[in-house]
């Protein structure tokens, strides 16, 4: 195929044009080449071209999971609907896995759709027989929840932290401490008072030593 030759030379847009010019029979049988092209287009910042080729391929064959992952990784902030991409792929026969859910959560967070990201995570937790969402994606969700600082967000963040602990990927001490101080703000004042008292004692001792 000419498209495959263009792809080997990393001439992505030319490869896209060549593949789109193929007949239905040959285009539908080129899932591997189309998949590789979509992944490369998304990686190089040509998200819209990758999405357009994927939409065209919908008419002839079943897209690959790697195509879905590539699109979810590169969904621009506030310009598209990650859930729409995910749902349309599933409807076309793509079988999602734990990594798919993680990428969906990350893309929703980039698009400032926190409630949807939480809903996806909660629904996945109810599915029996499934593996674990990748720790990187869960940590992104944890960070976003702690940054939001609302009471409900902090409670969900604590549950996400428990999931990370179960995956042998606990959050760092500093992140856990930040969550603790935001959850129990009254604990912060005594700690600050204690530290201030220690500093004052050290300063007094130093002053005394200078005199004698």
KEMARDREN-179875 format. One record per residue: residue number from 1; chain; z, y, x of N, C-alpha, C, O in turn. Coordinates in steps of 0.1 Angstrom, whole numbers, plus 5000, padded with zeros to 4 digits. Example, Ala and Ser with C-alpha at 12.3 -4.5 7.8 and 13.67 -1.06 7.14 Angstrom:
{1, A, {5078, 4943, 5132}, {5078, 4955, 5123}, {5078, 4967, 5132}, {5085, 4967, 5142}},
{2, A, {5071, 4978, 5128}, {5071, 4989, 5137}, {5079, 5000, 5129}, {5080, 5011, 5134}},
% end
This chain:
{1, A, {5000, 4988, 5008}, {5000, 5000, 5000}, {5000, 5013, 5009}, {5006, 5013, 5019}},
{2, A, {4993, 5023, 5004}, {4992, 5035, 5011}, {5006, 5042, 5011}, {5011, 5048, 5020}},
{3, A, {5013, 5040, 4999}, {5026, 5046, 4998}, {5036, 5040, 5008}, {5045, 5047, 5013}},
{4, A, {5035, 5027, 5011}, {5044, 5021, 5020}, {5041, 5026, 5034}, {5050, 5028, 5042}},
{5, A, {5028, 5029, 5037}, {5025, 5035, 5050}, {5031, 5049, 5052}, {5036, 5052, 5062}},
{6, A, {5029, 5057, 5041}, {5035, 5070, 5041}, {5050, 5069, 5043}, {5056, 5077, 5050}},
{7, A, {5056, 5060, 5037}, {5071, 5058, 5037}, {5075, 5055, 5052}, {5086, 5060, 5056}},
{8, A, {5068, 5046, 5058}, {5071, 5042, 5072}, {5070, 5054, 5081}, {5078, 5055, 5091}},
{9, A, {5061, 5063, 5078}, {5060, 5076, 5086}, {5069, 5087, 5082}, {5069, 5098, 5087}},
{10, A, {5078, 5083, 5072}, {5087, 5093, 5067}, {5081, 5105, 5060}, {5086, 5116, 5059}},
{11, A, {5069, 5103, 5055}, {5061, 5113, 5047}, {5065, 5111, 5033}, {5057, 5105, 5025}},
{12, A, {5077, 5115, 5029}, {5082, 5111, 5016}, {5075, 5116, 5004}, {5072, 5109, 4994}},
{13, A, {5071, 5129, 5004}, {5064, 5135, 4992}, {5050, 5129, 4991}, {5046, 5127, 4980}},
{14, A, {5044, 5126, 5002}, {5031, 5119, 5001}, {5032, 5105, 4996}, {5024, 5100, 4988}},
{15, A, {5043, 5098, 5000}, {5046, 5085, 4995}, {5048, 5085, 4980}, {5044, 5076, 4973}},
{16, A, {5055, 5095, 4976}, {5058, 5097, 4961}, {5045, 5099, 4954}, {5043, 5092, 4943}},
{17, A, {5037, 5107, 4959}, {5024, 5110, 4952}, {5015, 5097, 4951}, {5009, 5094, 4941}},
{18, A, {5015, 5089, 4962}, {5008, 5077, 4963}, {5013, 5067, 4953}, {5005, 5060, 4946}},
{19, A, {5026, 5065, 4952}, {5032, 5055, 4943}, {5029, 5059, 4928}, {5027, 5051, 4920}},
{20, A, {5030, 5072, 4925}, {5028, 5077, 4912}, {5014, 5075, 4907}, {5011, 5075, 4895}},
{21, A, {5005, 5073, 4917}, {4990, 5072, 4914}, {4987, 5057, 4911}, {4975, 5054, 4907}},
{22, A, {4996, 5048, 4914}, {4993, 5034, 4912}, {4992, 5030, 4897}, {4997, 5037, 4888}},
{23, A, {4985, 5019, 4895}, {4984, 5014, 4881}, {4998, 5008, 4877}, {5006, 5006, 4885}},
{24, A, {4999, 5006, 4864}, {5012, 5000, 4859}, {5015, 4987, 4866}, {5027, 4985, 4869}},
{25, A, {5005, 4979, 4868}, {5008, 4965, 4873}, {5014, 4966, 4887}, {5024, 4960, 4890}},
{26, A, {5008, 4975, 4896}, {5012, 4976, 4910}, {5025, 4984, 4911}, {5033, 4981, 4920}},
{27, A, {5026, 4994, 4903}, {5038, 5003, 4903}, {5050, 4995, 4899}, {5061, 4996, 4906}},
{28, A, {5049, 4987, 4889}, {5061, 4979, 4884}, {5065, 4969, 4894}, {5077, 4965, 4894}},
{29, A, {5056, 4964, 4902}, {5059, 4954, 4912}, {5064, 4960, 4926}, {5065, 4952, 4935}},
{30, A, {5065, 4973, 4926}, {5069, 4979, 4939}, {5083, 4984, 4939}, {5086, 4995, 4945}},
{31, A, {5092, 4977, 4933}, {5106, 4982, 4931}, {5113, 4984, 4945}, {5120, 4994, 4946}},
{32, A, {5110, 4976, 4954}, {5117, 4977, 4967}, {5112, 4990, 4974}, {5120, 4997, 4980}},
{33, A, {5099, 4993, 4974}, {5094, 5005, 4980}, {5098, 5017, 4973}, {5102, 5027, 4979}},
{34, A, {5098, 5017, 4959}, {5102, 5028, 4951}, {5117, 5031, 4954}, {5121, 5042, 4955}},
{35, A, {5125, 5020, 4954}, {5139, 5021, 4957}, {5142, 5028, 4970}, {5150, 5037, 4971}},
{36, A, {5135, 5023, 4980}, {5137, 5029, 4994}, {5133, 5044, 4994}, {5140, 5052, 5000}},
{37, A, {5122, 5047, 4987}, {5118, 5061, 4986}, {5128, 5070, 4979}, {5131, 5081, 4984}},
{38, A, {5133, 5065, 4968}, {5143, 5073, 4961}, {5155, 5076, 4969}, {5161, 5087, 4969}},
{39, A, {5160, 5065, 4976}, {5172, 5067, 4985}, {5169, 5077, 4996}, {5178, 5086, 4998}},
{40, A, {5157, 5077, 5002}, {5154, 5086, 5013}, {5152, 5100, 5007}, {5157, 5110, 5014}},
{41, A, {5146, 5101, 4996}, {5144, 5115, 4990}, {5157, 5121, 4987}, {5160, 5133, 4990}},
{42, A, {5166, 5114, 4981}, {5180, 5119, 4978}, {5187, 5123, 4990}, {5194, 5133, 4991}},
{43, A, {5186, 5115, 5001}, {5193, 5117, 5013}, {5188, 5130, 5020}, {5195, 5137, 5027}},
{44, A, {5175, 5132, 5018}, {5169, 5144, 5025}, {5170, 5157, 5016}, {5164, 5167, 5020}},
{45, A, {5176, 5156, 5005}, {5178, 5168, 4996}, {5167, 5169, 4985}, {5167, 5180, 4979}},
{46, A, {5159, 5159, 4983}, {5148, 5160, 4973}, {5153, 5153, 4961}, {5146, 5143, 4956}},
{47, A, {5164, 5157, 4955}, {5170, 5150, 4943}, {5161, 5150, 4932}, {5159, 5140, 4925}},
{48, A, {5155, 5161, 4928}, {5146, 5162, 4916}, {5134, 5153, 4918}, {5130, 5147, 4908}},
{49, A, {5128, 5152, 4930}, {5117, 5143, 4932}, {5122, 5128, 4930}, {5115, 5120, 4924}},
{50, A, {5133, 5125, 4935}, {5139, 5112, 4934}, {5141, 5108, 4919}, {5139, 5097, 4915}},
{51, A, {5146, 5118, 4912}, {5149, 5116, 4897}, {5136, 5114, 4890}, {5135, 5106, 4880}},
{52, A, {5126, 5122, 4893}, {5113, 5121, 4886}, {5107, 5108, 4888}, {5101, 5102, 4879}},
{53, A, {5107, 5103, 4900}, {5101, 5089, 4903}, {5108, 5078, 4896}, {5103, 5069, 4891}},
{54, A, {5122, 5080, 4896}, {5130, 5070, 4889}, {5127, 5070, 4874}, {5125, 5059, 4868}},
{55, A, {5125, 5082, 4868}, {5122, 5083, 4854}, {5108, 5077, 4851}, {5106, 5071, 4840}},
{56, A, {5099, 5078, 4860}, {5086, 5073, 4858}, {5086, 5057, 4859}, {5079, 5050, 4852}},
{57, A, {5095, 5053, 4868}, {5096, 5038, 4870}, {5102, 5032, 4858}, {5100, 5020, 4855}},
{58, A, {5110, 5039, 4850}, {5116, 5034, 4838}, {5106, 5028, 4829}, {5109, 5019, 4821}},
{59, A, {5094, 5034, 4829}, {5083, 5030, 4819}, {5078, 5016, 4823}, {5072, 5010, 4814}},
{60, A, {5080, 5012, 4835}, {5073, 4999, 4839}, {5082, 4988, 4844}, {5078, 4976, 4843}},
{61, A, {5093, 4991, 4849}, {5102, 4981, 4855}, {5116, 4984, 4854}, {5120, 4995, 4849}},
{62, A, {5125, 4975, 4860}, {5139, 4977, 4860}, {5143, 4984, 4873}, {5140, 4978, 4884}},
{63, A, {5149, 4996, 4873}, {5153, 5002, 4886}, {5164, 4994, 4893}, {5170, 4985, 4887}},
{64, A, {5166, 4998, 4905}, {5176, 4990, 4913}, {5189, 4998, 4913}, {5190, 5010, 4910}},
{65, A, {5200, 4991, 4917}, {5213, 4997, 4917}, {5214, 5008, 4928}, {5220, 5018, 4927}},
{66, A, {5206, 5005, 4939}, {5206, 5015, 4950}, {5200, 5028, 4946}, {5204, 5039, 4951}},
{67, A, {5191, 5028, 4936}, {5185, 5040, 4931}, {5195, 5048, 4923}, {5196, 5060, 4924}},
{68, A, {5203, 5041, 4915}, {5214, 5047, 4908}, {5224, 5053, 4917}, {5228, 5065, 4915}},
{69, A, {5228, 5046, 4928}, {5238, 5051, 4937}, {5233, 5063, 4944}, {5240, 5073, 4946}},
{70, A, {5220, 5063, 4948}, {5214, 5075, 4955}, {5214, 5087, 4946}, {5218, 5098, 4951}},
{71, A, {5211, 5086, 4934}, {5211, 5097, 4925}, {5225, 5102, 4922}, {5227, 5114, 4922}},
{72, A, {5234, 5093, 4920}, {5248, 5097, 4918}, {5254, 5105, 4930}, {5262, 5114, 4928}},
{73, A, {5250, 5100, 4942}, {5256, 5106, 4954}, {5250, 5121, 4956}, {5257, 5129, 4962}},
{74, A, {5239, 5123, 4950}, {5232, 5136, 4953}, {5231, 5145, 4941}, {5224, 5155, 4941}},
{75, A, {5238, 5142, 4930}, {5237, 5150, 4918}, {5242, 5164, 4921}, {5254, 5166, 4926}},
{76, A, {5234, 5175, 4920}, {5239, 5188, 4923}, {5250, 5193, 4914}, {5250, 5189, 4902}},
{77, A, {5259, 5201, 4919}, {5270, 5206, 4911}, {5265, 5214, 4899}, {5257, 5223, 4900}},
{78, A, {5269, 5210, 4887}, {5267, 5218, 4874}, {5252, 5218, 4870}, {5248, 5226, 4861}},
{79, A, {5244, 5210, 4876}, {5229, 5210, 4872}, {5224, 5198, 4865}, {5213, 5197, 4862}},
{80, A, {5233, 5188, 4864}, {5228, 5175, 4858}, {5240, 5168, 4851}, {5252, 5172, 4853}},
{81, A, {5237, 5157, 4845}, {5248, 5149, 4838}, {5249, 5136, 4844}, {5241, 5127, 4842}},
{82, A, {5259, 5134, 4853}, {5261, 5121, 4860}, {5262, 5109, 4850}, {5257, 5098, 4852}},
{83, A, {5269, 5111, 4839}, {5271, 5101, 4829}, {5258, 5097, 4823}, {5255, 5085, 4820}},
{84, A, {5249, 5107, 4820}, {5236, 5104, 4815}, {5227, 5095, 4824}, {5220, 5086, 4820}},
{85, A, {5228, 5098, 4837}, {5221, 5090, 4847}, {5227, 5076, 4847}, {5219, 5066, 4847}},
{86, A, {5240, 5075, 4847}, {5246, 5061, 4847}, {5242, 5053, 4835}, {5238, 5042, 4836}},
{87, A, {5244, 5060, 4823}, {5241, 5053, 4811}, {5227, 5048, 4809}, {5224, 5037, 4805}},
{88, A, {5217, 5057, 4814}, {5203, 5054, 4813}, {5200, 5042, 4822}, {5191, 5034, 4818}},
{89, A, {5206, 5042, 4834}, {5203, 5031, 4843}, {5209, 5017, 4837}, {5202, 5007, 4838}},
{90, A, {5221, 5018, 4831}, {5226, 5006, 4825}, {5218, 5001, 4814}, {5215, 4989, 4812}},
{91, A, {5213, 5011, 4806}, {5204, 5007, 4794}, {5191, 5000, 4799}, {5185, 4992, 4792}},
{92, A, {5187, 5004, 4811}, {5175, 4998, 4817}, {5177, 4984, 4823}, {5167, 4978, 4828}},
{93, A, {5189, 4980, 4824}, {5192, 4967, 4830}, {5199, 4967, 4843}, {5201, 4956, 4849}},
{94, A, {5203, 4978, 4849}, {5210, 4979, 4861}, {5224, 4973, 4859}, {5230, 4977, 4850}},
{95, A, {5229, 4965, 4868}, {5242, 4960, 4867}, {5251, 4968, 4877}, {5249, 4967, 4889}},
{96, A, {5260, 4975, 4871}, {5269, 4984, 4879}, {5280, 4975, 4886}, {5283, 4964, 4881}},
{97, A, {5286, 4980, 4897}, {5297, 4974, 4903}, {5308, 4984, 4906}, {5307, 4996, 4901}},
{98, A, {5318, 4981, 4913}, {5330, 4990, 4916}, {5325, 5002, 4923}, {5330, 5013, 4921}},
{99, A, {5316, 5001, 4933}, {5310, 5012, 4940}, {5303, 5022, 4931}, {5304, 5034, 4933}},
{100, A, {5296, 5016, 4921}, {5289, 5025, 4911}, {5299, 5034, 4903}, {5297, 5046, 4901}},
{101, A, {5311, 5028, 4899}, {5321, 5036, 4892}, {5327, 5046, 4901}, {5329, 5058, 4897}},
{102, A, {5329, 5043, 4914}, {5334, 5052, 4923}, {5325, 5064, 4925}, {5330, 5076, 4925}},
{103, A, {5312, 5062, 4927}, {5302, 5072, 4929}, {5301, 5081, 4916}, {5299, 5093, 4917}},
{104, A, {5302, 5075, 4904}, {5302, 5082, 4892}, {5314, 5092, 4891}, {5312, 5103, 4887}},
{105, A, {5326, 5087, 4895}, {5338, 5095, 4895}, {5336, 5107, 4904}, {5339, 5119, 4901}},
{106, A, {5331, 5104, 4916}, {5329, 5115, 4926}, {5319, 5125, 4921}, {5321, 5137, 4923}},
{107, A, {5308, 5121, 4915}, {5298, 5130, 4910}, {5303, 5139, 4899}, {5300, 5150, 4898}},
{108, A, {5311, 5133, 4890}, {5317, 5140, 4879}, {5327, 5151, 4885}, {5328, 5162, 4879}},
{109, A, {5334, 5148, 4895}, {5343, 5158, 4901}, {5335, 5169, 4907}, {5339, 5181, 4906}},
{110, A, {5324, 5166, 4914}, {5315, 5177, 4919}, {5310, 5186, 4908}, {5308, 5198, 4911}},
{111, A, {5308, 5180, 4896}, {5303, 5188, 4885}, {5314, 5194, 4877}, {5312, 5199, 4866}},
{112, A, {5327, 5194, 4882}, {5338, 5200, 4876}, {5341, 5194, 4862}, {5344, 5201, 4852}},
{113, A, {5339, 5181, 4861}, {5341, 5174, 4848}, {5353, 5164, 4850}, {5352, 5152, 4850}},
{114, A, {5365, 5170, 4852}, {5377, 5163, 4855}, {5380, 5153, 4844}, {5384, 5141, 4847}},
{115, A, {5380, 5157, 4831}, {5384, 5149, 4820}, {5375, 5136, 4820}, {5380, 5125, 4817}},
{116, A, {5362, 5138, 4822}, {5353, 5127, 4822}, {5356, 5117, 4833}, {5356, 5105, 4831}},
{117, A, {5359, 5123, 4845}, {5362, 5114, 4856}, {5375, 5106, 4854}, {5375, 5094, 4857}},
{118, A, {5385, 5112, 4848}, {5397, 5105, 4844}, {5394, 5094, 4834}, {5400, 5083, 4835}},
{119, A, {5386, 5097, 4824}, {5383, 5088, 4814}, {5376, 5075, 4820}, {5378, 5064, 4816}},
{120, A, {5366, 5078, 4829}, {5359, 5067, 4835}, {5369, 5058, 4843}, {5368, 5046, 4842}},
{121, A, {5378, 5064, 4850}, {5388, 5057, 4858}, {5397, 5049, 4849}, {5400, 5037, 4852}},
{122, A, {5401, 5055, 4838}, {5410, 5048, 4829}, {5403, 5036, 4822}, {5409, 5025, 4820}},
{123, A, {5391, 5038, 4818}, {5383, 5027, 4811}, {5381, 5016, 4821}, {5381, 5004, 4817}},
{124, A, {5378, 5019, 4833}, {5376, 5008, 4843}, {5388, 5000, 4846}, {5387, 4988, 4848}},
{125, A, {5400, 5007, 4846}, {5412, 4999, 4848}, {5415, 4989, 4837}, {5422, 4979, 4840}},
{126, A, {5409, 4991, 4825}, {5411, 4982, 4814}, {5402, 4970, 4815}, {5404, 4960, 4808}},
{127, A, {5392, 4970, 4823}, {5382, 4959, 4824}, {5388, 4948, 4832}, {5392, 4950, 4844}},
{128, A, {5388, 4936, 4827}, {5394, 4925, 4834}, {5383, 4918, 4842}, {5371, 4918, 4839}},
{129, A, {5387, 4913, 4853}, {5378, 4905, 4862}, {5370, 4914, 4871}, {5362, 4909, 4879}},
{130, A, {5373, 4927, 4871}, {5366, 4936, 4880}, {5374, 4939, 4893}, {5386, 4937, 4893}},
{131, A, {5367, 4943, 4903}, {5373, 4945, 4916}, {5380, 4959, 4916}, {5383, 4965, 4906}},
{132, A, {5382, 4964, 4928}, {5388, 4977, 4930}, {5378, 4988, 4932}, {5368, 4986, 4940}},
{133, A, {5380, 5000, 4927}, {5372, 5012, 4930}, {5374, 5015, 4945}, {5385, 5014, 4950}},
{134, A, {5364, 5018, 4952}, {5365, 5022, 4967}, {5376, 5032, 4969}, {5376, 5042, 4962}},
{135, A, {5385, 5030, 4979}, {5396, 5040, 4981}, {5391, 5054, 4983}, {5398, 5063, 4979}},
{136, A, {5380, 5056, 4989}, {5374, 5070, 4992}, {5373, 5077, 4978}, {5376, 5089, 4977}},
{137, A, {5367, 5070, 4968}, {5365, 5077, 4955}, {5379, 5079, 4948}, {5380, 5090, 4942}},
{138, A, {5388, 5070, 4949}, {5401, 5072, 4943}, {5408, 5083, 4950}, {5415, 5091, 4943}},
{139, A, {5407, 5085, 4963}, {5414, 5096, 4970}, {5408, 5109, 4966}, {5415, 5119, 4965}},
{140, A, {5395, 5110, 4963}, {5389, 5122, 4959}, {5395, 5126, 4945}, {5397, 5138, 4942}},
{141, A, {5396, 5116, 4936}, {5402, 5118, 4923}, {5417, 5123, 4925}, {5421, 5132, 4918}},
{142, A, {5424, 5117, 4934}, {5438, 5120, 4936}, {5439, 5135, 4941}, {5447, 5143, 4936}},
{143, A, {5431, 5139, 4951}, {5431, 5152, 4956}, {5428, 5163, 4945}, {5434, 5173, 4944}},
{144, A, {5418, 5159, 4937}, {5414, 5169, 4926}, {5425, 5170, 4916}, {5428, 5181, 4911}},
{145, A, {5432, 5160, 4913}, {5443, 5160, 4903}, {5455, 5168, 4908}, {5461, 5176, 4901}},
{146, A, {5458, 5166, 4921}, {5469, 5173, 4927}, {5466, 5188, 4928}, {5475, 5197, 4925}},
{147, A, {5453, 5191, 4931}, {5449, 5205, 4932}, {5450, 5212, 4918}, {5453, 5224, 4918}},
{148, A, {5447, 5205, 4907}, {5448, 5211, 4894}, {5462, 5214, 4890}, {5464, 5224, 4883}},
{149, A, {5472, 5206, 4895}, {5486, 5210, 4894}, {5492, 5209, 4880}, {5504, 5212, 4878}},
{150, A, {5485, 5206, 4869}, {5491, 5205, 4856}, {5500, 5193, 4855}, {5498, 5183, 4862}},
{151, A, {5509, 5194, 4845}, {5518, 5183, 4843}, {5511, 5169, 4841}, {5515, 5159, 4847}},
{152, A, {5501, 5170, 4832}, {5494, 5158, 4829}, {5486, 5153, 4841}, {5485, 5141, 4843}},
{153, A, {5480, 5162, 4848}, {5472, 5159, 4860}, {5481, 5152, 4871}, {5477, 5142, 4877}},
{154, A, {5493, 5157, 4872}, {5502, 5151, 4882}, {5506, 5137, 4879}, {5508, 5129, 4888}},
{155, A, {5508, 5135, 4866}, {5512, 5121, 4862}, {5500, 5111, 4864}, {5503, 5100, 4869}},
{156, A, {5488, 5116, 4862}, {5477, 5107, 4864}, {5475, 5105, 4880}, {5472, 5094, 4884}},
{157, A, {5478, 5116, 4887}, {5477, 5115, 4902}, {5486, 5104, 4907}, {5483, 5097, 4916}},
{158, A, {5498, 5104, 4901}, {5508, 5094, 4906}, {5503, 5080, 4903}, {5505, 5071, 4911}},
{159, A, {5496, 5078, 4892}, {5491, 5064, 4889}, {5479, 5061, 4898}, {5478, 5049, 4902}},
{160, A, {5471, 5071, 4902}, {5460, 5069, 4911}, {5466, 5065, 4925}, {5461, 5056, 4932}},
{161, A, {5477, 5071, 4928}, {5484, 5068, 4941}, {5489, 5054, 4941}, {5489, 5047, 4952}},
{162, A, {5494, 5049, 4930}, {5498, 5035, 4929}, {5486, 5026, 4931}, {5488, 5015, 4938}},
{163, A, {5475, 5029, 4925}, {5463, 5021, 4927}, {5459, 5020, 4942}, {5455, 5010, 4947}},
{164, A, {5460, 5031, 4948}, {5456, 5032, 4963}, {5466, 5024, 4971}, {5462, 5017, 4981}},
{165, A, {5479, 5024, 4967}, {5489, 5016, 4974}, {5486, 5001, 4972}, {5487, 4993, 4982}},
{166, A, {5481, 4997, 4960}, {5478, 4983, 4958}, {5466, 4979, 4966}, {5465, 4967, 4970}},
{167, A, {5457, 4988, 4969}, {5445, 4985, 4977}, {5448, 4986, 4992}, {5439, 4986, 5000}},
{168, A, {5461, 4987, 4996}, {5465, 4988, 5010}, {5459, 5001, 5016}, {5455, 5001, 5028}},
{169, A, {5457, 5011, 5008}, {5452, 5024, 5013}, {5460, 5035, 5007}, {5455, 5044, 5000}},
{170, A, {5473, 5036, 5011}, {5482, 5046, 5005}, {5478, 5060, 5010}, {5473, 5062, 5020}},
{171, A, {5481, 5070, 5001}, {5479, 5084, 5005}, {5488, 5087, 5017}, {5498, 5081, 5018}},
{172, A, {5484, 5097, 5024}, {5492, 5102, 5036}, {5505, 5107, 5031}, {5507, 5111, 5020}},
{173, A, {5514, 5108, 5041}, {5528, 5113, 5038}, {5527, 5127, 5032}, {5534, 5131, 5023}},
{174, A, {5518, 5135, 5038}, {5517, 5150, 5034}, {5512, 5151, 5020}, {5517, 5160, 5013}},
{175, A, {5502, 5143, 5017}, {5497, 5143, 5003}, {5507, 5138, 4993}, {5509, 5144, 4982}},
{176, A, {5515, 5128, 4997}, {5525, 5123, 4988}, {5536, 5133, 4986}, {5542, 5135, 4975}},
{177, A, {5540, 5140, 4997}, {5550, 5150, 4997}, {5546, 5162, 4988}, {5554, 5167, 4981}},
{178, A, {5533, 5165, 4989}, {5528, 5176, 4981}, {5529, 5173, 4966}, {5533, 5181, 4958}},
{179, A, {5525, 5161, 4962}, {5526, 5156, 4949}, {5541, 5156, 4944}, {5544, 5161, 4933}},
{180, A, {5550, 5152, 4953}, {5564, 5151, 4949}, {5570, 5165, 4947}, {5577, 5168, 4937}},
{181, A, {5566, 5175, 4955}, {5571, 5189, 4954}, {5566, 5195, 4941}, {5572, 5204, 4935}},
{182, A, {5553, 5192, 4938}, {5547, 5198, 4926}, {5553, 5192, 4913}, {5554, 5198, 4903}},
{183, A, {5556, 5179, 4914}, {5562, 5172, 4903}, {5576, 5176, 4900}, {5580, 5177, 4889}},
{184, A, {5584, 5178, 4911}, {5598, 5182, 4910}, {5600, 5195, 4918}, {5606, 5195, 4928}},
{185, A, {5595, 5206, 4912}, {5596, 5219, 4919}, {5610, 5223, 4922}, {5613, 5231, 4932}},
{186, A, {5620, 5218, 4914}, {5634, 5222, 4917}, {5639, 5217, 4930}, {5649, 5221, 4935}},
{187, A, {5633, 5206, 4935}, {5637, 5200, 4948}, {5634, 5209, 4960}, {5639, 5207, 4970}},
{188, A, {5624, 5218, 4957}, {5619, 5226, 4969}, {5629, 5236, 4973}, {5631, 5238, 4985}},
{189, A, {5636, 5242, 4964}, {5645, 5253, 4967}, {5657, 5248, 4976}, {5660, 5255, 4986}},
{190, A, {5663, 5237, 4972}, {5674, 5233, 4981}, {5670, 5229, 4995}, {5677, 5232, 5005}},
{191, A, {5658, 5224, 4996}, {5652, 5220, 5009}, {5650, 5233, 5018}, {5653, 5233, 5029}},
{192, A, {5644, 5243, 5011}, {5642, 5256, 5018}, {5655, 5262, 5022}, {5656, 5268, 5033}},
{193, A, {5665, 5262, 5013}, {5678, 5268, 5016}, {5684, 5260, 5028}, {5691, 5267, 5036}},
{194, A, {5683, 5247, 5028}, {5689, 5239, 5039}, {5682, 5243, 5052}, {5689, 5244, 5062}},
{195, A, {5669, 5244, 5052}, {5662, 5247, 5064}, {5665, 5261, 5069}, {5667, 5264, 5081}},
{196, A, {5667, 5271, 5060}, {5670, 5284, 5063}, {5684, 5285, 5069}, {5687, 5292, 5079}},
{197, A, {5694, 5277, 5064}, {5707, 5276, 5069}, {5707, 5271, 5084}, {5715, 5276, 5092}},
{198, A, {5699, 5261, 5086}, {5698, 5255, 5100}, {5693, 5265, 5110}, {5698, 5266, 5121}},
{199, A, {5683, 5273, 5105}, {5677, 5283, 5114}, {5687, 5294, 5117}, {5689, 5298, 5129}},
{200, A, {5695, 5298, 5107}, {5705, 5309, 5109}, {5716, 5304, 5119}, {5721, 5311, 5127}},
{201, A, {5720, 5291, 5118}, {5730, 5285, 5127}, {5725, 5285, 5141}, {5732, 5288, 5150}},
{202, A, {5712, 5282, 5143}, {5706, 5282, 5156}, {5706, 5295, 5162}, {5708, 5297, 5174}},
{203, A, {5702, 5305, 5154}, {5702, 5319, 5158}, {5715, 5324, 5162}, {5717, 5331, 5172}},
{204, A, {5725, 5321, 5154}, {5739, 5325, 5157}, {5744, 5319, 5170}, {5750, 5326, 5178}},
{205, A, {5741, 5306, 5172}, {5745, 5299, 5184}, {5738, 5305, 5196}, {5745, 5307, 5207}},
{206, A, {5726, 5308, 5195}, {5718, 5314, 5206}, {5724, 5328, 5210}, {5725, 5331, 5221}},
{207, A, {5727, 5336, 5199}, {5733, 5349, 5202}, {5746, 5348, 5209}, {5749, 5356, 5218}},
{208, A, {5754, 5338, 5205}, {5768, 5336, 5211}, {5766, 5332, 5226}, {5774, 5337, 5234}},
{209, A, {5756, 5324, 5229}, {5754, 5320, 5242}, {5750, 5331, 5251}, {5753, 5332, 5263}},
{210, A, {5742, 5341, 5245}, {5737, 5352, 5253}, {5749, 5361, 5257}, {5749, 5367, 5268}},
{211, A, {5759, 5362, 5248}, {5770, 5371, 5251}, {5779, 5365, 5262}, {5785, 5372, 5270}},
{212, A, {5780, 5352, 5263}, {5789, 5346, 5273}, {5781, 5337, 5282}, {5786, 5331, 5291}},
% end
